[in-house]
Amino acid sequence: MIKAQDLITKIEQFAPKQLAEAGDPTGLQIGDPNQVIKRVMTVLDVRPEVVQEAINHQVDFIWAHHEVMFFPAKNLDLTNPQNKMYADLLQHHIVVYASHTNLDSAKGGMNDWLAQAIGLQKTQPLEPNADGETGLGRIGELPKTVSVKDYAARLRDLFHVKAVRVIAKDLNRPIKKIAVLGGDGGKWWAVAQAAGADAYVTADIYYHIGHDILAADFVVIDPDHHMEAIANAQMAVKVHDWFGDALLVSPTNTNTDPYTYI
């Protein structure tokens, strides 16, 4: 029998909680770690439609990247869809565990997956920890120089969005050295520029930060926070590597990107 804690132990060996940013509530979110588990689903976001998918497939453990409770509940009124989701998870005995910024910083974790997907070679952490191997973001090089416009189009197609946001004075500028940081990475743009990156790939760039980036004559490509969904399949591979066929694992089939591009 495999208990939830057995999987949690493997996850925390891979993405230690001490790698998480200060104040990040990563870790066990809902459920009993002593519960026996058989079916695992890997997800970016835990949303009501994702929970329903888990219920339909008799999943008893959700490994998520984003925490369930970004905003604490003020009551348990079940007419609130968020509260109803918590009740559904408890009612169906689904354990939820989240690896957030610790998965971002882990060696072989989120930002390594993103760096590989966007074609980077010779990568290293953008904001390295003391060990030099873990840390937020990655910086590396493309095999060949490409224009900002062509690379942005490549990322648009890779992440299955209709458009990406580009901050650049010249879309024809050649770029080769690229930094990437999954999620909301706007405040690290100057770090990427200082590290010698020709361009920086991240999400959730705010309007006024965009002006600062332009003024600094830097290039940022924002493909949408949902680019991190690339982790769903990678996390599933990890679970299978750890437990083989003893656990049934699959990534979610639900698209949790809140944006529609028209």
C-alpha positions in Angstrom: 0.0 0.0 0.0 1.2 3.5 -0.9 0.2 6.3 1.4 -0.1 10.0 0.5 2.9 10.6 2.7 5.1 8.3 0.6 4.4 10.5 -2.4 4.9 13.7 -0.4 8.3 12.4 0.8 9.4 11.9 -2.8 8.1 15.2 -3.9 9.9 17.0 -1.1 13.1 15.2 -1.9 12.9 16.5 -5.4 11.6 20.0 -4.6 12.5 20.7 -0.9 10.2 23.0 0.9 13.2 25.2 2.0 13.6 26.3 -1.6 10.2 28.0 -1.5 10.1 31.8 -1.4 9.3 33.4 2.0 5.6 33.4 2.7 4.7 30.8 0.0 2.3 28.3 1.5 3.6 25.3 -0.4 3.1 21.8 0.9 0.1 19.8 2.0 -3.1 21.7 1.3 -6.0 19.4 2.0 -6.4 15.9 3.3 -4.8 13.2 5.4 -1.2 12.3 4.6 -1.8 8.8 6.1 -4.5 8.0 3.5 -3.8 5.1 1.1 -3.7 6.4 -2.5 -4.0 4.7 -5.9 -4.6 7.4 -8.5 -2.7 10.6 -8.9 -3.5 13.6 -11.1 -0.9 16.4 -11.8 -2.2 19.9 -12.4 -1.2 23.5 -12.6 -4.3 24.9 -10.9 -6.8 23.3 -8.6 -10.1 24.7 -9.9 -13.7 23.4 -9.6 -13.6 21.8 -13.0 -10.3 20.2 -12.2 -11.7 18.7 -9.0 -14.7 17.4 -10.9 -12.3 15.7 -13.4 -10.5 14.1 -10.4 -13.8 12.9 -8.9 -14.9 11.4 -12.3 -11.6 9.5 -12.5 -11.6 8.4 -8.9 -8.3 10.3 -8.2 -7.3 10.4 -4.6 -4.2 12.6 -4.8 -3.7 15.8 -6.7 -0.2 17.2 -7.1 -0.5 20.8 -8.0 1.9 23.6 -8.9 -0.2 26.4 -7.6 -1.6 26.4 -4.1 -5.4 25.8 -3.6 -5.9 28.7 -1.2 -4.3 31.8 -2.6 -7.0 33.8 -0.8 -8.1 32.4 2.6 -11.8 31.4 3.0 -13.7 33.8 5.3 -16.6 31.3 5.8 -17.8 27.9 4.6 -20.8 29.0 2.7 -21.1 26.3 0.0 -22.9 28.5 -2.4 -19.4 30.0 -3.0 -17.8 27.9 -5.8 -14.4 28.0 -4.1 -15.8 26.8 -0.8 -17.8 24.1 -2.6 -14.6 22.9 -4.2 -13.0 22.5 -0.8 -16.0 20.5 0.4 -15.9 18.3 -2.7 -12.2 17.5 -2.1 -12.9 16.5 1.5 -16.1 14.6 0.7 -14.2 12.5 -1.9 -11.1 12.1 0.2 -8.8 13.7 -2.3 -5.4 14.8 -0.9 -4.0 17.9 -2.4 -0.3 18.8 -2.3 1.2 21.9 -3.9 4.8 22.5 -5.0 5.0 26.2 -6.0 8.2 28.3 -5.8 10.2 25.3 -4.5 9.4 23.5 -7.7 10.4 26.7 -9.6 13.8 26.7 -8.0 14.4 22.9 -7.9 17.1 21.4 -10.1 15.3 19.7 -12.9 12.1 21.4 -12.0 9.7 24.0 -13.5 12.3 26.4 -14.9 14.5 23.7 -16.3 11.4 22.2 -18.0 10.6 25.7 -19.5 14.2 26.3 -20.5 14.3 23.0 -22.4 10.9 23.6 -24.0 11.9 27.1 -25.3 15.1 25.7 -26.8 17.8 26.9 -24.3 21.2 25.2 -24.0 24.0 25.6 -21.4 21.5 26.8 -18.8 22.2 27.9 -15.2 19.9 29.5 -12.6 19.1 33.2 -13.1 18.9 33.9 -9.4 21.1 31.1 -8.0 21.0 29.8 -4.5 24.2 29.2 -2.5 24.6 25.7 -4.1 24.8 27.2 -7.6 22.4 24.5 -8.9 19.0 25.6 -7.6 17.3 29.0 -7.8 14.7 31.0 -9.6 14.7 31.2 -13.4 17.2 30.0 -15.9 19.5 31.6 -18.4 21.0 30.0 -21.5 21.5 30.2 -25.2 19.5 29.3 -28.3 21.3 27.1 -30.8 21.0 29.9 -33.4 20.4 33.6 -33.3 16.8 34.5 -34.1 14.8 37.8 -34.4 12.5 38.9 -31.5 9.5 38.6 -33.8 10.3 35.0 -34.9 11.1 33.8 -31.5 7.9 35.4 -30.1 5.9 33.5 -32.8 7.7 30.3 -31.9 6.7 30.7 -28.2 3.1 31.6 -29.2 2.8 28.3 -31.0 4.6 26.3 -28.4 2.3 27.4 -25.6 -0.8 27.2 -27.7 -2.0 30.8 -27.3 -3.3 33.1 -30.0 -0.9 35.9 -29.1 2.0 36.8 -26.9 2.8 40.2 -25.5 6.1 41.6 -26.6 7.9 44.5 -25.1 10.7 45.6 -27.5 11.7 48.7 -29.4 12.8 46.6 -32.4 11.0 43.3 -33.3 13.8 42.5 -35.8 16.6 42.7 -33.2 18.6 39.5 -33.1 18.6 37.5 -29.9 20.4 34.4 -28.7 21.0 34.5 -24.9 17.6 34.1 -23.2 16.4 34.2 -19.6 13.2 32.5 -18.5 11.2 32.5 -15.3 7.9 30.8 -15.0 4.9 32.6 -13.7 4.8 36.2 -12.4 8.4 37.2 -13.0 8.2 40.9 -13.9 10.3 42.1 -11.0 13.3 40.1 -12.2 13.6 41.7 -15.6 16.5 43.9 -14.5 18.3 40.8 -13.2 17.9 39.1 -16.5 19.3 42.2 -18.3 22.2 42.5 -15.9 23.0 38.8 -16.5 23.5 39.5 -20.2 20.3 38.1 -21.6 19.2 39.5 -24.9 15.6 38.8 -24.0 13.6 37.6 -21.0 10.6 35.2 -21.1 8.1 35.5 -18.3 4.5 36.4 -17.5 2.2 38.9 -15.9 4.2 42.0 -16.9 2.5 45.1 -15.5 1.9 48.2 -17.6 4.3 50.5 -15.8 7.0 47.9 -15.6 6.6 47.5 -19.4 7.5 51.2 -19.7 10.6 50.7 -17.6 11.7 47.8 -19.8 11.3 49.8 -22.9 13.2 52.7 -21.4 16.0 50.3 -20.6 16.0 49.1 -24.2 15.4 45.5 -23.1 13.2 42.8 -24.6 10.6 40.8 -22.7 8.2 38.2 -24.2 5.1 37.4 -22.1 3.4 34.1 -23.3 0.8 34.0 -20.5 1.2 32.6 -16.9 -0.4 29.4 -18.2 2.8 28.4 -19.9 3.6 26.7 -16.6 1.0 24.0 -17.6 4.0 22.4 -19.3 4.7 21.0 -15.8 1.6 18.8 -15.8 3.1 16.1 -18.0 6.5 16.5 -16.4 5.2 16.0 -12.9 3.3 12.9 -14.1 6.6 11.5 -15.4 8.2 12.1 -12.1 5.5 10.1 -10.2 5.8 7.2 -12.6 9.6 7.2 -12.2 9.3 7.1 -8.5 6.5 4.4 -8.2 6.2 2.7 -11.5 2.8 1.0 -12.0 2.1 1.0 -8.3 0.4 4.3 -8.7 -1.8 5.3 -11.7 -0.9 8.8 -12.7 -2.0 11.2 -15.4 -1.9 14.9 -16.1 -5.2 16.8 -16.1 -7.0 17.3 -19.4 -8.6 20.5 -18.2 -7.4 23.9 -19.5 -7.3 26.3 -16.6 -6.1 29.4 -18.4 -8.6 32.1 -17.4 -7.9 34.2 -20.5 -9.6 34.0 -23.9 -7.8 35.7 -26.7 -10.1 37.2 -29.4 
